[in-house]
Amino acid sequence: MKAIRVALAALVLVVLAAPAFALDLKVDSFQVTGTVSAVDDSSITVMKGKERFQIAKDAATKVTGDTKVGAKVTVKYKMYAVDVEGKAAPAAKPATKK
């Protein structure tokens, strides 16, 4: 009976933890290398040529080396949708006969 309880508890843990791992597995990783144009506690902005990448960061973001304005950095990041709102496509206009 004790073995069944342990197995059931392990199964519950796996089921409850699965969504957290699934989110991380679905999201592709990206990276950008360029020059820091701005940095603060919540974001870092990197210029790669004429393209500007503003990437959010928090206290859990691992930062090594010098990341002040003007420094060359490589930022690894992930993207995922927070909210998606669909709009109905406009109705097609009927063809006119001449």
CORGIZI-V994731 format. One record per helix or strand. SS is the DSSP state (H for helix, E for strand). FROM is the first residue (numbers start at 1). TO is the last residue. If there is no record, write none. Layout:
BEGIN
ss: (SS;SS)
from: (FROM;FROM)
to: (TO;TO)
END
This chain:
BEGIN
ss: (H;E;E;E;E)
from: (2;29;43;51;72)
to: (26;39;48;56;78)
END
